[in-house]
Amino acid sequence: MPDMSASASLAMTQLATLAKEVDEDKVTPGVLGFIVFAVMALAVWGLMKSMNRHMSKVDFKEAPDPKAETGVSEDAATKG
């Protein structure tokens, strides 16, 4: 199995040179912005999962309209 520390140190040296090329006057979200975004995404995922669980428990049956059963419409009832 190859030594992972050598490849990790090579990657770190390449990333360090990229960090030096970044304009220091430029503002970027960085790691903190990513962490906040990831936490918000996980929170939304959890809320959606909870909402789906709660909505699946709802058993909604609409009561029939009593006027529809008698056959009398509103127009006939108000005119006559």
N, CA, C and O atoms as a Tinker XYZ file with bonds, in Angstrom:
   320  protein
     1  N      0.852000   -1.172000    0.000000    73     2
     2  CA     0.000000    0.000000    0.000000    64     1     3
     3  C      0.897000    1.235000    0.000000    63     2     4     5
     4  O      1.838000    1.302000    0.791000    81     3
     5  N      0.630000    2.211000   -0.865000    73     3     6
     6  CA     1.500000    3.388000   -0.940000    64     5     7
     7  C      1.375000    4.243000    0.317000    63     6     8     9
     8  O      0.366000    4.229000    1.021000    81     7
     9  N      2.444000    4.982000    0.557000    73     7    10
    10  CA     2.481000    5.858000    1.720000    64     9    11
    11  C      1.619000    7.090000    1.440000    63    10    12    13
    12  O      1.900000    7.851000    0.513000    81    11
    13  N      0.585000    7.282000    2.229000    73    11    14
    14  CA    -0.353000    8.383000    2.012000    64    13    15
    15  C      0.213000    9.712000    2.504000    63    14    16    17
    16  O     -0.242000   10.771000    2.072000    81    15
    17  N      1.194000    9.672000    3.398000    73    15    18
    18  CA     1.711000   10.927000    3.932000    64    17    19
    19  C      2.483000   11.700000    2.860000    63    18    20    21
    20  O      2.492000   12.931000    2.863000    81    19
    21  N      3.133000   10.972000    1.941000    73    19    22
    22  CA     3.870000   11.642000    0.878000    64    21    23
    23  C      2.913000   12.364000   -0.064000    63    22    24    25
    24  O      3.175000   13.500000   -0.460000    81    23
    25  N      1.812000   11.722000   -0.425000    73    23    26
    26  CA     0.853000   12.355000   -1.320000    64    25    27
    27  C      0.126000   13.498000   -0.606000    63    26    28    29
    28  O     -0.225000   14.501000   -1.227000    81    27
    29  N     -0.094000   13.341000    0.692000    73    27    30
    30  CA    -0.753000   14.405000    1.444000    64    29    31
    31  C      0.155000   15.627000    1.547000    63    30    32    33
    32  O     -0.309000   16.762000    1.431000    81    31
    33  N      1.445000   15.396000    1.764000    73    31    34
    34  CA     2.353000   16.539000    1.859000    64    33    35
    35  C      2.512000   17.211000    0.498000    63    34    36    37
    36  O      2.648000   18.433000    0.430000    81    35
    37  N      2.497000   16.437000   -0.584000    73    35    38
    38  CA     2.561000   17.010000   -1.926000    64    37    39
    39  C      1.327000   17.872000   -2.200000    63    38    40    41
    40  O      1.438000   18.962000   -2.760000    81    39
    41  N      0.159000   17.381000   -1.804000    73    39    42
    42  CA    -1.067000   18.145000   -1.989000    64    41    43
    43  C     -1.035000   19.426000   -1.167000    63    42    44    45
    44  O     -1.491000   20.471000   -1.631000    81    43
    45  N     -0.507000   19.356000    0.032000    73    43    46
    46  CA    -0.447000   20.546000    0.882000    64    45    47
    47  C      0.510000   21.589000    0.310000    63    46    48    49
    48  O      0.246000   22.789000    0.397000    81    47
    49  N      1.620000   21.138000   -0.275000    73    47    50
    50  CA     2.549000   22.108000   -0.856000    64    49    51
    51  C      1.936000   22.777000   -2.086000    63    50    52    53
    52  O      2.163000   23.962000   -2.332000    81    51
    53  N      1.158000   22.014000   -2.857000    73    51    54
    54  CA     0.493000   22.607000   -4.010000    64    53    55
    55  C     -0.598000   23.578000   -3.574000    63    54    56    57
    56  O     -0.778000   24.626000   -4.195000    81    55
    57  N     -1.330000   23.240000   -2.509000    73    55    58
    58  CA    -2.366000   24.133000   -2.011000    64    57    59
    59  C     -1.754000   25.393000   -1.401000    63    58    60    61
    60  O     -2.338000   26.473000   -1.488000    81    59
    61  N     -0.593000   25.258000   -0.791000    73    59    62
    62  CA     0.052000   26.425000   -0.187000    64    61    63
    63  C      0.465000   27.420000   -1.272000    63    62    64    65
    64  O      0.367000   28.630000   -1.067000    81    63
    65  N      0.921000   26.930000   -2.413000    73    63    66
    66  CA     1.286000   27.850000   -3.490000    64    65    67
    67  C      0.047000   28.521000   -4.071000    63    66    68    69
    68  O      0.107000   29.681000   -4.477000    81    67
    69  N     -1.086000   27.798000   -4.115000    73    67    70
    70  CA    -2.328000   28.410000   -4.587000    64    69    71
    71  C     -2.806000   29.484000   -3.620000    63    70    72    73
    72  O     -3.362000   30.499000   -4.040000    81    71
    73  N     -2.593000   29.265000   -2.335000    73    71    74
    74  CA    -3.029000   30.246000   -1.343000    64    73    75
    75  C     -2.232000   31.536000   -1.460000    63    74    76    77
    76  O     -2.751000   32.610000   -1.156000    81    75
    77  N     -0.999000   31.449000   -1.889000    73    75    78
    78  CA    -0.190000   32.652000   -2.026000    64    77    79
    79  C     -0.621000   33.475000   -3.240000    63    78    80    81
    80  O     -0.403000   34.686000   -3.280000    81    79
    81  N     -1.236000   32.816000   -4.234000    73    79    82
    82  CA    -1.672000   33.507000   -5.441000    64    81    83
    83  C     -2.985000   34.258000   -5.244000    63    82    84    85
    84  O     -3.348000   35.082000   -6.083000    81    83
    85  N     -3.697000   33.994000   -4.164000    73    83    86
    86  CA    -4.983000   34.631000   -3.920000    64    85    87
    87  C     -4.755000   36.090000   -3.538000    63    86    88    89
    88  O     -3.860000   36.407000   -2.754000    81    87
    89  N     -5.565000   36.957000   -4.096000    73    87    90
    90  CA    -5.479000   38.375000   -3.777000    64    89    91
    91  C     -5.907000   38.584000   -2.325000    63    90    92    93
    92  O     -7.011000   38.194000   -1.945000    81    91
    93  N     -5.058000   39.184000   -1.522000    73    91    94
    94  CA    -5.344000   39.342000   -0.104000    64    93    95
    95  C     -6.388000   40.422000    0.156000    63    94    96    97
    96  O     -6.927000   40.486000    1.261000    81    95
    97  N     -6.691000   41.271000   -0.818000    73    95    98
    98  CA    -7.707000   42.298000   -0.643000    64    97    99
    99  C     -9.107000   41.791000   -1.002000    63    98   100   101
   100  O    -10.099000   42.493000   -0.805000    81    99
   101  N     -9.174000   40.578000   -1.524000    73    99   102
   102  CA   -10.443000   40.014000   -1.947000    64   101   103
   103  C    -11.079000   39.253000   -0.779000    63   102   104   105
   104  O    -10.408000   38.476000   -0.100000    81   103
   105  N    -12.357000   39.478000   -0.553000    73   103   106
   106  CA   -13.073000   38.807000    0.527000    64   105   107
   107  C    -13.775000   37.577000   -0.047000    63   106   108   109
   108  O    -14.483000   37.673000   -1.049000    81   107
   109  N    -13.579000   36.432000    0.585000    73   107   110
   110  CA   -14.223000   35.194000    0.169000    64   109   111
   111  C    -14.908000   34.566000    1.375000    63   110   112   113
   112  O    -14.535000   34.860000    2.510000    81   111
   113  N    -15.906000   33.707000    1.155000    73   111   114
   114  CA   -16.608000   33.109000    2.288000    64   113   115
   115  C    -15.729000   32.151000    3.091000    63   114   116   117
   116  O    -15.882000   32.041000    4.308000    81   115
   117  N    -14.833000   31.474000    2.431000    73   115   118
   118  CA   -13.909000   30.589000    3.132000    64   117   119
   119  C    -14.576000   29.384000    3.757000    63   118   120   121
   120  O    -15.681000   28.991000    3.385000    81   119
   121  N    -13.877000   28.810000    4.713000    73   119   122
   122  CA   -14.337000   27.585000    5.364000    64   121   123
   123  C    -15.568000   27.862000    6.223000    63   122   124   125
   124  O    -16.498000   27.057000    6.253000    81   123
   125  N    -15.574000   28.989000    6.914000    73   123   126
   126  CA   -16.721000   29.313000    7.765000    64   125   127
   127  C    -17.998000   29.433000    6.938000    63   126   128   129
   128  O    -19.051000   28.966000    7.370000    81   127
   129  N    -17.928000   30.042000    5.771000    73   127   130
   130  CA   -19.093000   30.145000    4.900000    64   129   131
   131  C    -19.584000   28.781000    4.449000    63   130   132   133
   132  O    -20.790000   28.540000    4.380000    81   131
   133  N    -18.658000   27.894000    4.144000    73   131   134
   134  CA   -19.041000   26.536000    3.745000    64   133   135
   135  C    -19.701000   25.799000    4.901000    63   134   136   137
   136  O    -20.701000   25.107000    4.710000    81   135
   137  N    -19.148000   25.944000    6.094000    73   135   138
   138  CA   -19.710000   25.247000    7.260000    64   137   139
   139  C    -21.120000   25.760000    7.541000    63   138   140   141
   140  O    -22.023000   24.964000    7.803000    81   139
   141  N    -21.322000   27.073000    7.490000    73   139   142
   142  CA   -22.653000   27.633000    7.724000    64   141   143
   143  C    -23.631000   27.134000    6.670000    63   142   144   145
   144  O    -24.756000   26.758000    6.997000    81   143
   145  N    -23.215000   27.125000    5.413000    73   143   146
   146  CA   -24.074000   26.643000    4.334000    64   145   147
   147  C    -24.413000   25.163000    4.523000    63   146   148   149
   148  O    -25.558000   24.758000    4.325000    81   147
   149  N    -23.426000   24.363000    4.903000    73   147   150
   150  CA   -23.658000   22.930000    5.099000    64   149   151
   151  C    -24.614000   22.688000    6.264000    63   150   152   153
   152  O    -25.480000   21.818000    6.177000    81   151
   153  N    -24.470000   23.442000    7.350000    73   151   154
   154  CA   -25.370000   23.286000    8.498000    64   153   155
   155  C    -26.791000   23.678000    8.109000    63   154   156   157
   156  O    -27.750000   23.005000    8.487000    81   155
   157  N    -26.926000   24.765000    7.354000    73   155   158
   158  CA   -28.262000   25.181000    6.912000    64   157   159
   159  C    -28.879000   24.144000    5.985000    63   158   160   161
   160  O    -30.078000   23.876000    6.069000    81   159
   161  N    -28.083000   23.563000    5.108000    73   159   162
   162  CA   -28.589000   22.528000    4.201000    64   161   163
   163  C    -29.045000   21.301000    4.985000    63   162   164   165
   164  O    -30.087000   20.723000    4.675000    81   163
   165  N    -28.286000   20.903000    5.986000    73   163   166
   166  CA   -28.681000   19.760000    6.814000    64   165   167
   167  C    -29.944000   20.069000    7.608000    63   166   168   169
   168  O    -30.790000   19.193000    7.789000    81   167
   169  N    -30.079000   21.304000    8.082000    73   167   170
   170  CA   -31.282000   21.684000    8.818000    64   169   171
   171  C    -32.512000   21.635000    7.915000    63   170   172   173
   172  O    -33.563000   21.150000    8.334000    81   171
   173  N    -32.398000   22.125000    6.698000    73   171   174
   174  CA   -33.523000   22.089000    5.764000    64   173   175
   175  C    -33.876000   20.656000    5.413000    63   174   176   177
   176  O    -35.054000   20.312000    5.318000    81   175
   177  N    -32.875000   19.823000    5.221000    73   175   178
   178  CA   -33.121000   18.405000    4.923000    64   177   179
   179  C    -33.856000   17.747000    6.086000    63   178   180   181
   180  O    -34.807000   16.996000    5.874000    81   179
   181  N    -33.422000   18.023000    7.309000    73   179   182
   182  CA   -34.079000   17.451000    8.482000    64   181   183
   183  C    -35.503000   17.946000    8.638000    63   182   184   185
   184  O    -36.393000   17.172000    8.990000    81   183
   185  N    -35.732000   19.233000    8.380000    73   183   186
   186  CA   -37.093000   19.767000    8.468000    64   185   187
   187  C    -38.002000   19.158000    7.408000    63   186   188   189
   188  O    -39.164000   18.864000    7.690000    81   187
   189  N    -37.494000   18.964000    6.199000    73   187   190
   190  CA   -38.300000   18.355000    5.139000    64   189   191
   191  C    -38.640000   16.904000    5.482000    63   190   192   193
   192  O    -39.757000   16.448000    5.237000    81   191
   193  N    -37.683000   16.194000    6.043000    73   191   194
   194  CA   -37.909000   14.801000    6.429000    64   193   195
   195  C    -38.967000   14.730000    7.534000    63   194   196   197
   196  O    -39.848000   13.870000    7.506000    81   195
   197  N    -38.872000   15.638000    8.501000    73   195   198
   198  CA   -39.852000   15.680000    9.584000    64   197   199
   199  C    -41.238000   16.051000    9.056000    63   198   200   201
   200  O    -42.242000   15.466000    9.463000    81   199
   201  N    -41.283000   17.031000    8.144000    73   199   202
   202  CA   -42.569000   17.444000    7.580000    64   201   203
   203  C    -43.221000   16.290000    6.825000    63   202   204   205
   204  O    -44.425000   16.070000    6.953000    81   203
   205  N    -42.446000   15.560000    6.050000    73   203   206
   206  CA   -43.002000   14.419000    5.314000    64   205   207
   207  C    -43.532000   13.356000    6.266000    63   206   208   209
   208  O    -44.566000   12.743000    6.003000    81   207
   209  N    -42.825000   13.139000    7.372000    73   207   210
   210  CA   -43.263000   12.154000    8.361000    64   209   211
   211  C    -44.584000   12.600000    8.998000    63   210   212   213
   212  O    -45.496000   11.791000    9.169000    81   211
   213  N    -44.684000   13.871000    9.345000    73   211   214
   214  CA   -45.903000   14.366000    9.963000    64   213   215
   215  C    -47.070000   14.399000    8.969000    63   214   216   217
   216  O    -48.204000   14.091000    9.336000    81   215
   217  N    -46.802000   14.764000    7.737000    73   215   218
   218  CA   -47.865000   14.825000    6.738000    64   217   219
   219  C    -48.385000   13.434000    6.380000    63   218   220   221
   220  O    -49.553000   13.284000    6.020000    81   219
   221  N    -47.540000   12.431000    6.473000    73   219   222
   222  CA   -48.005000   11.076000    6.165000    64   221   223
   223  C    -48.934000   10.551000    7.254000    63   222   224   225
   224  O    -49.706000    9.626000    7.001000    81   223
   225  N    -48.880000   11.118000    8.463000    73   223   226
   226  CA   -49.763000   10.695000    9.545000    64   225   227
   227  C    -51.151000   11.317000    9.433000    63   226   228   229
   228  O    -52.091000   10.839000   10.067000    81   227
   229  N    -51.292000   12.371000    8.640000    73   227   230
   230  CA   -52.571000   13.066000    8.513000    64   229   231
   231  C    -53.527000   12.215000    7.685000    63   230   232   233
   232  O    -53.197000   11.774000    6.584000    81   231
   233  N    -54.726000   11.993000    8.241000    73   231   234
   234  CA   -55.765000   11.242000    7.537000    64   233   235
   235  C    -56.946000   12.178000    7.350000    63   234   236   237
   236  O    -57.816000   12.275000    8.215000    81   235
   237  N    -56.971000   12.858000    6.230000    73   235   238
   238  CA   -57.990000   13.866000    5.965000    64   237   239
   239  C    -59.077000   13.289000    5.083000    63   238   240   241
   240  O    -58.821000   12.843000    3.965000    81   239
   241  N    -60.301000   13.304000    5.607000    73   239   242
   242  CA   -61.453000   12.892000    4.814000    64   241   243
   243  C    -62.446000   14.036000    4.849000    63   242   244   245
   244  O    -62.903000   14.442000    5.917000    81   243
   245  N    -62.774000   14.551000    3.688000    73   243   246
   246  CA   -63.668000   15.697000    3.598000    64   245   247
   247  C    -65.106000   15.257000    3.832000    63   246   248   249
   248  O    -65.567000   14.261000    3.275000    81   247
   249  N    -65.803000   16.021000    4.668000    73   247   250
   250  CA   -67.213000   15.723000    4.921000    64   249   251
   251  C    -68.024000   16.082000    3.685000    63   250   252   253
   252  O    -67.749000   17.099000    3.049000    81   251
   253  N    -69.000000   15.286000    3.338000    73   251   254
   254  CA   -69.815000   15.598000    2.155000    64   253   255
   255  C    -70.662000   16.847000    2.398000    63   254   256   257
   256  O    -71.069000   17.132000    3.524000    81   255
   257  N    -70.912000   17.567000    1.340000    73   255   258
   258  CA   -71.707000   18.788000    1.409000    64   257   259
   259  C    -73.179000   18.402000    1.590000    63   258   260   261
   260  O    -73.725000   17.676000    0.759000    81   259
   261  N    -73.836000   18.880000    2.672000    73   259   262
   262  CA   -75.234000   18.462000    2.895000    64   261   263
   263  C    -76.186000   18.990000    1.830000    63   262   264   265
   264  O    -77.214000   18.363000    1.576000    81   263
   265  N    -75.886000   20.105000    1.207000    73   263   266
   266  CA   -76.763000   20.645000    0.151000    64   265   267
   267  C    -76.696000   19.801000   -1.116000    63   266   268   269
   268  O    -77.670000   19.706000   -1.862000    81   267
   269  N    -75.547000   19.195000   -1.348000    73   267   270
   270  CA   -75.397000   18.376000   -2.549000    64   269   271
   271  C    -76.206000   17.098000   -2.434000    63   270   272   273
   272  O    -76.654000   16.563000   -3.448000    81   271
   273  N    -76.408000   16.591000   -1.207000    73   271   274
   274  CA   -77.153000   15.335000   -1.027000    64   273   275
   275  C    -78.643000   15.525000   -1.260000    63   274   276   277
   276  O    -79.301000   14.625000   -1.783000    81   275
   277  N    -79.195000   16.685000   -0.881000    73   275   278
   278  CA   -80.651000   16.904000   -1.038000    64   277   279
   279  C    -81.021000   17.243000   -2.465000    63   278   280   281
   280  O    -82.185000   17.116000   -2.844000    81   279
   281  N    -80.069000   17.666000   -3.255000    73   279   282
   282  CA   -80.343000   17.978000   -4.637000    64   281   283
   283  C    -80.842000   19.390000   -4.842000    63   282   284   285
   284  O    -81.205000   19.758000   -5.959000    81   283
   285  N    -80.870000   20.195000   -3.784000    73   283   286
   286  CA   -81.336000   21.565000   -3.888000    64   285   287
   287  C    -80.135000   22.469000   -4.067000    63   286   288   289
   288  O    -79.205000   22.441000   -3.262000    81   287
   289  N    -80.150000   23.265000   -5.111000    73   287   290
   290  CA   -79.050000   24.186000   -5.328000    64   289   291
   291  C    -79.352000   25.500000   -4.622000    63   290   292   293
   292  O    -80.493000   25.742000   -4.231000    81   291
   293  N    -78.361000   26.338000   -4.456000    73   291   294
   294  CA   -78.540000   27.635000   -3.796000    64   293   295
   295  C    -79.460000   28.541000   -4.604000    63   294   296   297
   296  O    -80.250000   29.290000   -4.029000    81   295
   297  N    -79.370000   28.482000   -5.923000    73   295   298
   298  CA   -80.205000   29.337000   -6.777000    64   297   299
   299  C    -81.674000   28.989000   -6.611000    63   298   300   301
   300  O    -82.506000   29.891000   -6.511000    81   299
   301  N    -82.012000   27.724000   -6.580000    73   299   302
   302  CA   -83.412000   27.288000   -6.436000    64   301   303
   303  C    -83.930000   27.631000   -5.060000    63   302   304   305
   304  O    -85.107000   27.956000   -4.906000    81   303
   305  N    -83.073000   27.566000   -4.056000    73   303   306
   306  CA   -83.511000   27.838000   -2.683000    64   305   307
   307  C    -83.775000   29.324000   -2.485000    63   306   308   309
   308  O    -84.687000   29.680000   -1.738000    81   307
   309  N    -83.008000   30.206000   -3.128000    73   307   310
   310  CA   -83.193000   31.645000   -2.951000    64   309   311
   311  C    -84.339000   32.166000   -3.797000    63   310   312   313
   312  O    -84.975000   33.144000   -3.405000    81   311
   313  N    -84.630000   31.562000   -4.935000    73   311   314
   314  CA   -85.699000   32.039000   -5.821000    64   313   315
   315  C    -87.071000   31.587000   -5.325000    63   314   316   317
   316  O    -88.048000   32.318000   -5.486000    81   315
   317  N    -87.162000   30.428000   -4.742000    73   315   318
   318  CA   -88.465000   29.870000   -4.453000    64   317   319
   319  C    -88.886000   30.039000   -3.089000    63   318   320
   320  O    -89.979000   29.606000   -2.722000    81   319
